[in-house]
């Protein structure tokens, strides 16, 4: 059992909260493996370079991640008062989400399982 009054416990929990601007997309219809190809290309880069990479990357995941990055930039400007020119991508990762299971009919009455994977993508920014 936790020690202290409930308000004190909440105050301590909120004190060590992460203040970096971020954006998270849950249940993105792209597998973790495919999302990580794009995330690895932009990790550690400044925001303008990353947007350029994502704009001209032919992968489907890059369009999703571009919108997510633009959202994180807007969060940094509006909520944290940061300058967009000084921002860079400190962390970006994709976690496994639920899998939709579908059936594909095959020869001789068999059924193969098709797994449509989802991911939760997170982008965390910081200032230089």
C-alpha positions as CSV (number, residue, x, y, z in Angstrom):
1,X,0.0,0.0,0.0
2,X,1.3,3.5,-0.9
3,X,2.3,5.8,1.9
4,X,0.9,9.4,2.2
5,X,-2.3,11.1,1.3
6,X,-3.9,10.6,-2.1
7,X,-3.2,14.1,-3.3
8,X,0.4,13.8,-2.2
9,X,0.8,10.5,-4.2
10,X,-0.7,12.2,-7.3
11,X,1.6,15.2,-6.9
12,X,4.6,12.9,-6.8
13,X,3.4,10.9,-9.8
14,X,2.9,14.0,-11.8
15,X,6.3,15.5,-10.8
16,X,8.2,12.9,-12.7
17,X,6.0,13.1,-15.8
18,X,7.7,13.4,-19.2
19,X,7.4,17.0,-20.5
20,X,8.8,16.4,-24.0
21,X,6.4,17.0,-26.8
22,X,5.1,13.8,-28.4
23,X,2.4,12.3,-30.6
24,X,1.1,8.7,-30.5
25,X,-0.9,6.9,-33.1
26,X,-2.7,3.8,-31.9
27,X,-4.0,1.0,-34.1
28,X,-2.2,2.0,-37.2
29,X,-2.9,-0.5,-40.0
30,X,0.7,-1.2,-40.7
31,X,2.9,-3.9,-39.2
32,X,5.7,-3.0,-36.8
33,X,8.4,-4.3,-39.1
34,X,7.3,-2.1,-42.0
35,X,6.8,1.0,-39.7
36,X,10.3,0.5,-38.3
37,X,12.0,0.8,-41.7
38,X,10.7,4.3,-42.0
39,X,11.3,5.2,-38.3
40,X,14.9,4.1,-38.5
41,X,15.4,6.5,-41.4
42,X,14.3,9.6,-39.4
43,X,15.5,8.8,-35.9
44,X,17.8,11.5,-34.5
45,X,17.3,13.9,-37.5
46,X,16.1,17.4,-37.2
47,X,12.4,18.0,-38.0
48,X,12.8,19.6,-41.4
49,X,15.1,16.9,-42.7
50,X,12.8,14.2,-41.4
51,X,9.8,15.8,-43.1
52,X,11.7,15.9,-46.4
53,X,12.7,12.2,-46.0
54,X,9.0,11.2,-45.3
55,X,7.7,13.2,-48.2
56,X,9.7,11.4,-50.8
57,X,9.8,7.9,-49.2
58,X,7.6,5.6,-51.3
59,X,6.6,3.3,-48.4
60,X,2.9,3.5,-47.2
61,X,4.0,3.9,-43.5
62,X,5.8,7.1,-44.4
63,X,2.6,9.0,-45.1
64,X,1.2,7.9,-41.7
65,X,4.4,8.8,-39.8
66,X,4.5,12.2,-41.6
67,X,1.1,13.2,-40.3
68,X,2.2,12.0,-36.8
69,X,5.4,14.0,-37.0
70,X,3.4,17.1,-38.0
71,X,1.1,16.6,-35.0
72,X,4.1,16.3,-32.7
73,X,5.5,19.6,-34.1
74,X,2.2,21.3,-33.5
75,X,2.1,20.0,-30.0
76,X,5.6,21.3,-29.3
77,X,4.7,24.8,-30.6
78,X,1.3,25.2,-29.1
79,X,1.6,23.3,-25.8
80,X,5.2,23.7,-24.9
81,X,6.0,27.0,-26.7
82,X,9.0,25.6,-28.5
83,X,10.5,26.8,-31.8
84,X,10.0,24.4,-34.6
85,X,13.4,25.2,-36.1
86,X,15.3,23.8,-33.0
87,X,13.4,20.5,-32.8
88,X,14.7,17.1,-33.5
89,X,13.4,13.6,-33.2
90,X,14.7,12.2,-30.0
91,X,12.7,8.9,-29.9
92,X,10.5,7.1,-32.4
93,X,9.3,3.6,-32.0
94,X,6.5,1.2,-33.0
95,X,4.9,-1.2,-30.6
96,X,2.9,-4.3,-31.5
97,X,-0.9,-3.8,-31.6
98,X,-3.7,-6.3,-31.9
99,X,-3.9,-8.6,-35.0
100,X,-7.0,-9.0,-37.1
101,X,-7.4,-12.6,-38.2
102,X,-9.0,-13.4,-41.5
103,X,-9.6,-16.6,-43.4
104,X,-8.5,-17.2,-47.0
105,X,-10.1,-20.1,-48.9
106,X,-7.6,-22.5,-50.5
107,X,-7.8,-25.6,-52.6
108,X,-9.6,-28.8,-51.5
109,X,-11.7,-27.0,-48.8
110,X,-8.8,-25.8,-46.7
111,X,-8.7,-22.4,-45.1
112,X,-5.5,-20.4,-44.5
113,X,-5.2,-17.7,-41.9
114,X,-4.4,-14.2,-43.0
115,X,-3.0,-12.0,-40.2
116,X,-3.5,-8.2,-40.6
117,X,-1.2,-6.7,-38.1
118,X,-1.5,-3.3,-36.3
119,X,1.0,-1.1,-34.5
120,X,1.1,1.7,-32.0
121,X,3.6,4.4,-33.3
122,X,5.1,7.0,-31.0
123,X,7.2,10.1,-31.9
124,X,9.0,12.1,-29.2
125,X,10.7,15.4,-30.0
126,X,13.1,17.6,-28.1
127,X,14.9,20.9,-28.5
128,X,18.6,21.3,-29.4
